[in-house]
């Protein structure tokens, strides 16, 4: 069976989680189970925004 590969690096997820104020919860729980779907969506949106900026600036 093929392992699912994350589209967002762990480091980027944690950085965005810190910005959104949920990092401490993830760190305490040791997983993302208690992070709301809305917040997970915000993390994905922010990651896409960062990726688009990188592409636009040639990075």
Secondary structure, 3 states (H helix, E strand, C coil): CCCCCCCCCHHHHHHHHHHHCCHHHHHHHCCCCCCCHHHHHHHHHHHHHHHHHHHHCCC
